Amino acid sequence: MLVKTARSRKSKNEYEHRAPGDVVATVAECLSDWRPSRKLLTGEQLLDAYAKKKGAVVSYQIYAALGWFGQLGLVRRHGRSGYSVPHPNTIVGDVQKAWNSLGNGQAR
């Protein structure tokens, strides 16, 4: 389970967003289909691609995966314009390696 911990701006309480490993892997697969020669990929487009591949998913799970991928340098966020994938041909394997390196199966 990928776990993103954040703090609410309003209440200052901590909360978590969780994304199962199969969601993380499917997001990587969807990103591998995207090519950098195209326009930037938006979160909505990624949600649509995911839905076509596996069915509906909670949007925060997609964004949790994207955030982790960004920390790993596997995707680049371009403000509110969208995301780019520098190496779409290797992202699935890169995500799998990073996931396996976590050891306990969780990332925070």
A tleap script that builds the chain and sets N, CA, C and O, in Angstrom:
source leaprc.protein.ff14SB
mol = sequence {
  NMET LEU VAL LYS THR ALA ARG SER ARG LYS
  SER LYS ASN GLU TYR GLU HIE ARG ALA PRO
  GLY ASP VAL VAL ALA THR VAL ALA GLU CYS
  LEU SER ASP TRP ARG PRO SER ARG LYS LEU
  LEU THR GLY GLU GLN LEU LEU ASP ALA TYR
  ALA LYS LYS LYS GLY ALA VAL VAL SER TYR
  GLN ILE TYR ALA ALA LEU GLY TRP PHE GLY
  GLN LEU GLY LEU VAL ARG ARG HIE GLY ARG
  SER GLY TYR SER VAL PRO HIE PRO ASN THR
  ILE VAL GLY ASP VAL GLN LYS ALA TRP ASN
  SER LEU GLY ASN GLY GLN ALA CARG
}
set mol.1.N position { 0.840 -1.174 0.000 }
set mol.1.CA position { 0.000 0.000 0.000 }
set mol.1.C position { 0.892 1.246 0.000 }
set mol.1.O position { 1.758 1.394 0.862 }
set mol.2.N position { 0.679 2.127 -0.957 }
set mol.2.CA position { 1.364 3.411 -0.985 }
set mol.2.C position { 0.569 4.349 -0.087 }
set mol.2.O position { -0.647 4.467 -0.236 }
set mol.3.N position { 1.242 5.013 0.840 }
set mol.3.CA position { 0.565 5.889 1.793 }
set mol.3.C position { 1.155 7.294 1.689 }
set mol.3.O position { 2.355 7.502 1.871 }
set mol.4.N position { 0.285 8.240 1.394 }
set mol.4.CA position { 0.684 9.650 1.348 }
set mol.4.C position { 0.105 10.316 2.592 }
set mol.4.O position { -1.108 10.305 2.800 }
set mol.5.N position { 0.966 10.889 3.411 }
set mol.5.CA position { 0.538 11.586 4.614 }
set mol.5.C position { 0.628 13.089 4.363 }
set mol.5.O position { 1.632 13.586 3.853 }
set mol.6.N position { -0.423 13.795 4.726 }
set mol.6.CA position { -0.459 15.239 4.529 }
set mol.6.C position { -1.131 15.899 5.730 }
set mol.6.O position { -1.677 15.225 6.604 }
set mol.7.N position { -1.082 17.202 5.753 }
set mol.7.CA position { -1.701 17.962 6.835 }
set mol.7.C position { -2.716 18.920 6.223 }
set mol.7.O position { -2.423 19.619 5.252 }
set mol.8.N position { -3.894 18.942 6.795 }
set mol.8.CA position { -4.948 19.835 6.346 }
set mol.8.C position { -4.554 21.286 6.606 }
set mol.8.O position { -4.113 21.624 7.705 }
set mol.9.N position { -4.709 22.141 5.602 }
set mol.9.CA position { -4.391 23.557 5.783 }
set mol.9.C position { -5.351 24.213 6.765 }
set mol.9.O position { -4.967 25.077 7.552 }
set mol.10.N position { -6.595 23.789 6.702 }
set mol.10.CA position { -7.633 24.423 7.514 }
set mol.10.C position { -7.583 23.974 8.968 }
set mol.10.O position { -7.475 24.801 9.873 }
set mol.11.N position { -7.661 22.667 9.193 }
set mol.11.CA position { -7.735 22.154 10.575 }
set mol.11.C position { -6.378 21.788 11.159 }
set mol.11.O position { -6.260 21.583 12.367 }
set mol.12.N position { -5.347 21.702 10.310 }
set mol.12.CA position { -3.992 21.313 10.714 }
set mol.12.C position { -3.909 19.847 11.155 }
set mol.12.O position { -2.886 19.422 11.691 }
set mol.13.N position { -4.970 19.079 10.934 }
set mol.13.CA position { -4.953 17.655 11.263 }
set mol.13.C position { -4.250 16.875 10.166 }
set mol.13.O position { -4.295 17.256 8.996 }
set mol.14.N position { -3.601 15.785 10.546 }
set mol.14.CA position { -2.929 14.919 9.593 }
set mol.14.C position { -3.938 13.936 9.005 }
set mol.14.O position { -4.855 13.489 9.693 }
set mol.15.N position { -3.760 13.604 7.723 }
set mol.15.CA position { -4.605 12.608 7.080 }
set mol.15.C position { -3.759 11.794 6.115 }
set mol.15.O position { -2.639 12.175 5.774 }
set mol.16.N position { -4.313 10.665 5.679 }
set mol.16.CA position { -3.589 9.779 4.764 }
set mol.16.C position { -4.427 9.479 3.532 }
set mol.16.O position { -5.650 9.358 3.604 }
set mol.17.N position { -3.745 9.362 2.400 }
set mol.17.CA position { -4.324 8.829 1.179 }
set mol.17.C position { -3.576 7.537 0.888 }
set mol.17.O position { -2.345 7.512 0.864 }
set mol.18.N position { -4.326 6.471 0.668 }
set mol.18.CA position { -3.727 5.157 0.413 }
set mol.18.C position { -4.052 4.691 -1.001 }
set mol.18.O position { -5.168 4.866 -1.491 }
set mol.19.N position { -3.056 4.096 -1.643 }
set mol.19.CA position { -3.237 3.537 -2.983 }
set mol.19.C position { -2.649 2.124 -2.992 }
set mol.19.O position { -1.461 1.945 -2.720 }
set mol.20.N position { -3.471 1.127 -3.302 }
set mol.20.CA position { -2.963 -0.254 -3.371 }
set mol.20.C position { -1.909 -0.413 -4.468 }
set mol.20.O position { -1.864 0.359 -5.426 }
set mol.21.N position { -1.079 -1.417 -4.306 }
set mol.21.CA position { -0.003 -1.676 -5.263 }
set mol.21.C position { -0.487 -1.879 -6.678 }
set mol.21.O position { 0.178 -1.454 -7.623 }
set mol.22.N position { -1.650 -2.529 -6.851 }
set mol.22.CA position { -2.141 -2.754 -8.209 }
set mol.22.C position { -2.559 -1.446 -8.872 }
set mol.22.O position { -2.444 -1.310 -10.090 }
set mol.23.N position { -3.045 -0.476 -8.087 }
set mol.23.CA position { -3.379 0.838 -8.651 }
set mol.23.C position { -2.097 1.547 -9.085 }
set mol.23.O position { -2.040 2.119 -10.173 }
set mol.24.N position { -1.080 1.509 -8.243 }
set mol.24.CA position { 0.204 2.141 -8.564 }
set mol.24.C position { 0.771 1.545 -9.852 }
set mol.24.O position { 1.246 2.278 -10.720 }
set mol.25.N position { 0.723 0.224 -9.976 }
set mol.25.CA position { 1.244 -0.443 -11.173 }
set mol.25.C position { 0.439 -0.069 -12.416 }
set mol.25.O position { 1.010 0.135 -13.487 }
set mol.26.N position { -0.873 0.020 -12.281 }
set mol.26.CA position { -1.711 0.371 -13.432 }
set mol.26.C position { -1.491 1.814 -13.859 }
set mol.26.O position { -1.498 2.112 -15.054 }
set mol.27.N position { -1.296 2.712 -12.902 }
set mol.27.CA position { -0.983 4.106 -13.246 }
set mol.27.C position { 0.312 4.145 -14.057 }
set mol.27.O position { 0.402 4.872 -15.047 }
set mol.28.N position { 1.310 3.369 -13.645 }
set mol.28.CA position { 2.574 3.308 -14.394 }
set mol.28.C position { 2.334 2.787 -15.810 }
set mol.28.O position { 2.921 3.293 -16.767 }
set mol.29.N position { 1.474 1.777 -15.944 }
set mol.29.CA position { 1.164 1.240 -17.274 }
set mol.29.C position { 0.506 2.305 -18.151 }
set mol.29.O position { 0.843 2.445 -19.326 }
set mol.30.N position { -0.430 3.049 -17.575 }
set mol.30.CA position { -1.097 4.111 -18.331 }
set mol.30.C position { -0.091 5.175 -18.765 }
set mol.30.O position { -0.161 5.682 -19.885 }
set mol.31.N position { 0.839 5.508 -17.883 }
set mol.31.CA position { 1.862 6.503 -18.219 }
set mol.31.C position { 2.819 5.991 -19.285 }
set mol.31.O position { 3.345 6.774 -20.076 }
set mol.32.N position { 3.049 4.685 -19.310 }
set mol.32.CA position { 3.962 4.131 -20.323 }
set mol.32.C position { 3.360 4.248 -21.724 }
set mol.32.O position { 4.088 4.255 -22.716 }
set mol.33.N position { 2.044 4.339 -21.804 }
set mol.33.CA position { 1.373 4.497 -23.092 }
set mol.33.C position { 1.445 5.933 -23.606 }
set mol.33.O position { 1.213 6.192 -24.787 }
set mol.34.N position { 1.767 6.859 -22.710 }
set mol.34.CA position { 1.828 8.277 -23.075 }
set mol.34.C position { 3.196 8.582 -23.671 }
set mol.34.O position { 4.207 8.094 -23.166 }
set mol.35.N position { 3.245 9.361 -24.712 }
set mol.35.CA position { 4.510 9.684 -25.367 }
set mol.35.C position { 4.831 11.161 -25.204 }
set mol.35.O position { 3.942 12.001 -25.341 }
set mol.36.N position { 6.094 11.496 -24.914 }
set mol.36.CA position { 6.458 12.889 -24.668 }
set mol.36.C position { 6.244 13.822 -25.858 }
set mol.36.O position { 6.229 15.041 -25.689 }
set mol.37.N position { 6.082 13.273 -27.039 }
set mol.37.CA position { 5.865 14.135 -28.203 }
set mol.37.C position { 4.446 14.713 -28.202 }
set mol.37.O position { 4.159 15.674 -28.916 }
set mol.38.N position { 3.578 14.127 -27.407 }
set mol.38.CA position { 2.219 14.639 -27.284 }
set mol.38.C position { 2.183 15.785 -26.285 }
set mol.38.O position { 3.185 16.103 -25.645 }
set mol.39.N position { 1.012 16.398 -26.165 }
set mol.39.CA position { 0.825 17.443 -25.167 }
set mol.39.C position { 0.955 16.833 -23.774 }
set mol.39.O position { 1.016 15.614 -23.618 }
set mol.40.N position { 0.996 17.695 -22.777 }
set mol.40.CA position { 1.078 17.220 -21.401 }
set mol.40.C position { -0.157 16.400 -21.044 }
set mol.40.O position { -1.255 16.646 -21.543 }
set mol.41.N position { 0.047 15.446 -20.190 }
set mol.41.CA position { -1.030 14.574 -19.721 }
set mol.41.C position { -1.646 15.206 -18.484 }
set mol.41.O position { -0.936 15.506 -17.524 }
set mol.42.N position { -2.958 15.410 -18.495 }
set mol.42.CA position { -3.632 15.968 -17.327 }
set mol.42.C position { -4.092 14.838 -16.409 }
set mol.42.O position { -4.167 13.678 -16.815 }
set mol.43.N position { -4.395 15.197 -15.174 }
set mol.43.CA position { -4.921 14.217 -14.236 }
set mol.43.C position { -6.211 13.598 -14.739 }
set mol.43.O position { -6.428 12.397 -14.572 }
set mol.44.N position { -7.067 14.396 -15.352 }
set mol.44.CA position { -8.335 13.883 -15.888 }
set mol.44.C position { -8.099 12.870 -17.011 }
set mol.44.O position { -8.776 11.845 -17.082 }
set mol.45.N position { -7.145 13.160 -17.877 }
set mol.45.CA position { -6.829 12.221 -18.957 }
set mol.45.C position { -6.297 10.910 -18.387 }
set mol.45.O position { -6.604 9.833 -18.897 }
set mol.46.N position { -5.501 11.010 -17.328 }
set mol.46.CA position { -4.969 9.801 -16.697 }
set mol.46.C position { -6.088 9.001 -16.042 }
set mol.46.O position { -6.095 7.772 -16.119 }
set mol.47.N position { -7.029 9.681 -15.401 }
set mol.47.CA position { -8.191 8.995 -14.824 }
set mol.47.C position { -8.985 8.269 -15.904 }
set mol.47.O position { -9.422 7.136 -15.700 }
set mol.48.N position { -9.172 8.916 -17.050 }
set mol.48.CA position { -9.886 8.291 -18.164 }
set mol.48.C position { -9.129 7.073 -18.693 }
set mol.48.O position { -9.728 6.031 -18.958 }
set mol.49.N position { -7.809 7.210 -18.847 }
set mol.49.CA position { -6.995 6.086 -19.334 }
set mol.49.C position { -7.060 4.921 -18.357 }
set mol.49.O position { -7.152 3.765 -18.770 }
set mol.50.N position { -7.014 5.223 -17.064 }
set mol.50.CA position { -7.096 4.184 -16.045 }
set mol.50.C position { -8.451 3.482 -16.129 }
set mol.50.O position { -8.520 2.254 -16.087 }
set mol.51.N position { -9.523 4.261 -16.246 }
set mol.51.CA position { -10.876 3.695 -16.303 }
set mol.51.C position { -11.033 2.762 -17.507 }
set mol.51.O position { -11.687 1.725 -17.401 }
set mol.52.N position { -10.441 3.119 -18.644 }
set mol.52.CA position { -10.514 2.262 -19.831 }
set mol.52.C position { -9.757 0.955 -19.620 }
set mol.52.O position { -10.134 -0.087 -20.156 }
set mol.53.N position { -8.688 1.023 -18.837 }
set mol.53.CA position { -7.850 -0.153 -18.623 }
set mol.53.C position { -8.395 -1.065 -17.519 }
set mol.53.O position { -8.418 -2.285 -17.677 }
set mol.54.N position { -8.832 -0.475 -16.403 }
set mol.54.CA position { -9.196 -1.278 -15.225 }
set mol.54.C position { -10.552 -0.937 -14.610 }
set mol.54.O position { -11.014 -1.650 -13.719 }
set mol.55.N position { -11.191 0.126 -15.061 }
set mol.55.CA position { -12.440 0.562 -14.438 }
set mol.55.C position { -12.194 1.765 -13.544 }
set mol.55.O position { -11.093 2.313 -13.500 }
set mol.56.N position { -13.224 2.159 -12.843 }
set mol.56.CA position { -13.156 3.372 -12.017 }
set mol.56.C position { -12.164 3.217 -10.870 }
set mol.56.O position { -11.924 2.119 -10.367 }
set mol.57.N position { -11.599 4.353 -10.476 }
set mol.57.CA position { -10.663 4.404 -9.357 }
set mol.57.C position { -10.894 5.729 -8.646 }
set mol.57.O position { -11.347 6.695 -9.259 }
set mol.58.N position { -10.587 5.775 -7.369 }
set mol.58.CA position { -10.703 7.012 -6.612 }
set mol.58.C position { -9.569 7.934 -7.053 }
set mol.58.O position { -8.410 7.521 -7.094 }
set mol.59.N position { -9.900 9.177 -7.380 }
set mol.59.CA position { -8.909 10.077 -7.971 }
set mol.59.C position { -7.705 10.323 -7.068 }
set mol.59.O position { -6.590 10.481 -7.566 }
set mol.60.N position { -7.907 10.359 -5.753 }
set mol.60.CA position { -6.755 10.637 -4.886 }
set mol.60.C position { -5.707 9.538 -4.968 }
set mol.60.O position { -4.532 9.788 -4.701 }
set mol.61.N position { -6.115 8.311 -5.338 }
set mol.61.CA position { -5.145 7.231 -5.485 }
set mol.61.C position { -4.230 7.496 -6.681 }
set mol.61.O position { -3.029 7.233 -6.626 }
set mol.62.N position { -4.807 8.015 -7.751 }
set mol.62.CA position { -4.018 8.372 -8.934 }
set mol.62.C position { -3.008 9.461 -8.573 }
set mol.62.O position { -1.832 9.378 -8.927 }
set mol.63.N position { -3.490 10.483 -7.861 }
set mol.63.CA position { -2.613 11.603 -7.507 }
set mol.63.C position { -1.552 11.206 -6.484 }
set mol.63.O position { -0.452 11.757 -6.494 }
set mol.64.N position { -1.865 10.260 -5.604 }
set mol.64.CA position { -0.853 9.757 -4.670 }
set mol.64.C position { 0.264 9.065 -5.441 }
set mol.64.O position { 1.444 9.269 -5.153 }
set mol.65.N position { -0.114 8.243 -6.426 }
set mol.65.CA position { 0.892 7.573 -7.261 }
set mol.65.C position { 1.708 8.595 -8.046 }
set mol.65.O position { 2.932 8.491 -8.114 }
set mol.66.N position { 1.040 9.575 -8.637 }
set mol.66.CA position { 1.757 10.608 -9.394 }
set mol.66.C position { 2.739 11.373 -8.509 }
set mol.66.O position { 3.846 11.697 -8.937 }
set mol.67.N position { 2.331 11.658 -7.283 }
set mol.67.CA position { 3.221 12.361 -6.357 }
set mol.67.C position { 4.471 11.556 -6.060 }
set mol.67.O position { 5.578 12.092 -6.034 }
set mol.68.N position { 4.284 10.263 -5.837 }
set mol.68.CA position { 5.436 9.391 -5.568 }
set mol.68.C position { 6.333 9.300 -6.794 }
set mol.68.O position { 7.558 9.370 -6.688 }
set mol.69.N position { 5.707 9.141 -7.966 }
set mol.69.CA position { 6.491 9.071 -9.202 }
set mol.69.C position { 7.290 10.352 -9.404 }
set mol.69.O position { 8.422 10.315 -9.886 }
set mol.70.N position { 6.699 11.483 -9.035 }
set mol.70.CA position { 7.402 12.760 -9.134 }
set mol.70.C position { 8.609 12.806 -8.208 }
set mol.70.O position { 9.670 13.299 -8.590 }
set mol.71.N position { 8.448 12.288 -6.982 }
set mol.71.CA position { 9.573 12.243 -6.044 }
set mol.71.C position { 10.693 11.370 -6.577 }
set mol.71.O position { 11.869 11.638 -6.331 }
set mol.72.N position { 10.328 10.327 -7.304 }
set mol.72.CA position { 11.320 9.417 -7.882 }
set mol.72.C position { 11.942 9.985 -9.162 }
set mol.72.O position { 12.926 9.442 -9.665 }
set mol.73.N position { 11.380 11.060 -9.681 }
set mol.73.CA position { 11.881 11.640 -10.929 }
set mol.73.C position { 11.355 10.946 -12.170 }
set mol.73.O position { 11.904 11.122 -13.258 }
set mol.74.N position { 10.297 10.158 -12.022 }
set mol.74.CA position { 9.756 9.405 -13.155 }
set mol.74.C position { 8.711 10.182 -13.935 }
set mol.74.O position { 8.447 9.873 -15.097 }
set mol.75.N position { 8.116 11.186 -13.309 }
set mol.75.CA position { 7.217 12.106 -13.999 }
set mol.75.C position { 7.596 13.520 -13.591 }
set mol.75.O position { 8.213 13.741 -12.549 }
set mol.76.N position { 7.217 14.463 -14.427 }
set mol.76.CA position { 7.455 15.871 -14.120 }
set mol.76.C position { 6.117 16.592 -14.138 }
set mol.76.O position { 5.330 16.448 -15.073 }
set mol.77.N position { 5.877 17.362 -13.099 }
set mol.77.CA position { 4.647 18.151 -13.033 }
set mol.77.C position { 4.935 19.533 -13.602 }
set mol.77.O position { 5.946 20.158 -13.284 }
set mol.78.N position { 4.030 19.990 -14.444 }
set mol.78.CA position { 4.164 21.302 -15.075 }
set mol.78.C position { 3.026 22.196 -14.582 }
set mol.78.O position { 2.117 22.556 -15.330 }
set mol.79.N position { 3.110 22.538 -13.299 }
set mol.79.CA position { 2.071 23.357 -12.686 }
set mol.79.C position { 0.712 22.713 -12.842 }
set mol.79.O position { 0.564 21.505 -12.659 }
set mol.80.N position { -0.269 23.509 -13.176 }
set mol.80.CA position { -1.624 22.997 -13.381 }
set mol.80.C position { -1.851 22.531 -14.817 }
set mol.80.O position { -2.948 22.102 -15.174 }
set mol.81.N position { -0.809 22.620 -15.632 }
set mol.81.CA position { -0.934 22.259 -17.047 }
set mol.81.C position { -0.933 20.752 -17.268 }
set mol.81.O position { -1.514 20.273 -18.241 }
set mol.82.N position { -0.295 20.004 -16.387 }
set mol.82.CA position { -0.268 18.563 -16.539 }
set mol.82.C position { 1.082 17.963 -16.202 }
set mol.82.O position { 1.905 18.581 -15.527 }
set mol.83.N position { 1.291 16.758 -16.679 }
set mol.83.CA position { 2.472 15.972 -16.358 }
set mol.83.C position { 3.134 15.502 -17.649 }
set mol.83.O position { 2.478 15.319 -18.675 }
set mol.84.N position { 4.451 15.311 -17.574 }
set mol.84.CA position { 5.179 14.688 -18.675 }
set mol.84.C position { 5.901 13.466 -18.122 }
set mol.84.O position { 6.186 13.375 -16.928 }
set mol.85.N position { 6.186 12.541 -19.015 }
set mol.85.CA position { 6.863 11.300 -18.655 }
set mol.85.C position { 8.155 11.243 -19.452 }
set mol.85.O position { 8.134 10.910 -20.637 }
set mol.86.N position { 9.288 11.564 -18.817 }
set mol.86.CA position { 10.550 11.613 -19.559 }
set mol.86.C position { 10.939 10.286 -20.217 }
set mol.86.O position { 11.486 10.277 -21.320 }
set mol.87.N position { 10.659 9.171 -19.543 }
set mol.87.CA position { 11.066 7.860 -20.075 }
set mol.87.C position { 9.885 6.876 -20.008 }
set mol.87.O position { 9.865 5.987 -19.158 }
set mol.88.N position { 8.908 7.040 -20.905 }
set mol.88.CA position { 7.725 6.175 -20.854 }
set mol.88.C position { 8.028 4.698 -21.112 }
set mol.88.O position { 7.288 3.825 -20.658 }
set mol.89.N position { 9.102 4.418 -21.831 }
set mol.89.CA position { 9.426 3.020 -22.140 }
set mol.89.C position { 9.930 2.240 -20.935 }
set mol.89.O position { 9.870 1.011 -20.922 }
set mol.90.N position { 10.427 2.944 -19.921 }
set mol.90.CA position { 10.999 2.245 -18.759 }
set mol.90.C position { 10.232 2.482 -17.462 }
set mol.90.O position { 10.595 1.927 -16.425 }
set mol.91.N position { 9.174 3.300 -17.504 }
set mol.91.CA position { 8.515 3.686 -16.250 }
set mol.91.C position { 7.919 2.494 -15.505 }
set mol.91.O position { 7.970 2.465 -14.275 }
set mol.92.N position { 7.363 1.521 -16.199 }
set mol.92.CA position { 6.773 0.361 -15.518 }
set mol.92.C position { 7.839 -0.386 -14.727 }
set mol.92.O position { 7.635 -0.703 -13.555 }
set mol.93.N position { 8.970 -0.667 -15.357 }
set mol.93.CA position { 10.061 -1.360 -14.670 }
set mol.93.C position { 10.666 -0.526 -13.558 }
set mol.93.O position { 11.027 -1.053 -12.507 }
set mol.94.N position { 10.779 0.788 -13.788 }
set mol.94.CA position { 11.333 1.680 -12.771 }
set mol.94.C position { 10.439 1.727 -11.535 }
set mol.94.O position { 10.932 1.719 -10.407 }
set mol.95.N position { 9.128 1.776 -11.749 }
set mol.95.CA position { 8.185 1.778 -10.622 }
set mol.95.C position { 8.259 0.455 -9.880 }
set mol.95.O position { 8.241 0.434 -8.649 }
set mol.96.N position { 8.344 -0.649 -10.611 }
set mol.96.CA position { 8.421 -1.967 -9.964 }
set mol.96.C position { 9.683 -2.077 -9.110 }
set mol.96.O position { 9.633 -2.596 -7.995 }
set mol.97.N position { 10.804 -1.594 -9.622 }
set mol.97.CA position { 12.053 -1.627 -8.849 }
set mol.97.C position { 11.927 -0.784 -7.582 }
set mol.97.O position { 12.335 -1.211 -6.502 }
set mol.98.N position { 11.363 0.409 -7.720 }
set mol.98.CA position { 11.198 1.288 -6.562 }
set mol.98.C position { 10.254 0.657 -5.538 }
set mol.98.O position { 10.502 0.726 -4.334 }
set mol.99.N position { 9.185 0.048 -6.013 }
set mol.99.CA position { 8.221 -0.610 -5.120 }
set mol.99.C position { 8.904 -1.752 -4.359 }
set mol.99.O position { 8.738 -1.891 -3.147 }
set mol.100.N position { 9.664 -2.557 -5.080 }
set mol.100.CA position { 10.360 -3.690 -4.448 }
set mol.100.C position { 11.401 -3.225 -3.454 }
set mol.100.O position { 11.652 -3.906 -2.460 }
set mol.101.N position { 12.014 -2.075 -3.703 }
set mol.101.CA position { 13.061 -1.577 -2.799 }
set mol.101.C position { 12.494 -1.065 -1.474 }
set mol.101.O position { 13.241 -0.846 -0.521 }
set mol.102.N position { 11.179 -0.876 -1.414 }
set mol.102.CA position { 10.585 -0.404 -0.161 }
set mol.102.C position { 10.679 -1.454 0.937 }
set mol.102.O position { 10.658 -1.116 2.121 }
set mol.103.N position { 10.780 -2.698 0.567 }
set mol.103.CA position { 10.967 -3.764 1.549 }
set mol.103.C position { 9.704 -4.124 2.294 }
set mol.103.O position { 9.272 -5.276 2.259 }
set mol.104.N position { 9.107 -3.166 2.964 }
set mol.104.CA position { 7.911 -3.480 3.743 }
set mol.104.C position { 6.635 -3.232 2.960 }
set mol.104.O position { 5.538 -3.434 3.482 }
set mol.105.N position { 6.765 -2.796 1.716 }
set mol.105.CA position { 5.589 -2.616 0.879 }
set mol.105.C position { 4.862 -1.308 1.087 }
set mol.105.O position { 3.791 -1.119 0.510 }
set mol.106.N position { 5.393 -0.393 1.885 }
set mol.106.CA position { 4.730 0.895 2.089 }
set mol.106.C position { 5.697 2.035 1.825 }
set mol.106.O position { 6.898 1.922 2.067 }
set mol.107.N position { 5.161 3.113 1.335 }
set mol.107.CA position { 5.931 4.347 1.153 }
set mol.107.C position { 5.195 5.465 1.855 }
set mol.107.O position { 3.968 5.543 1.782 }
set mol.108.N position { 5.906 6.310 2.516 }
set mol.108.CA position { 5.295 7.476 3.176 }
set mol.108.C position { 6.009 8.717 2.718 }
set mol.108.O position { 5.665 9.820 3.143 }
savepdb mol mol.pdb
quit
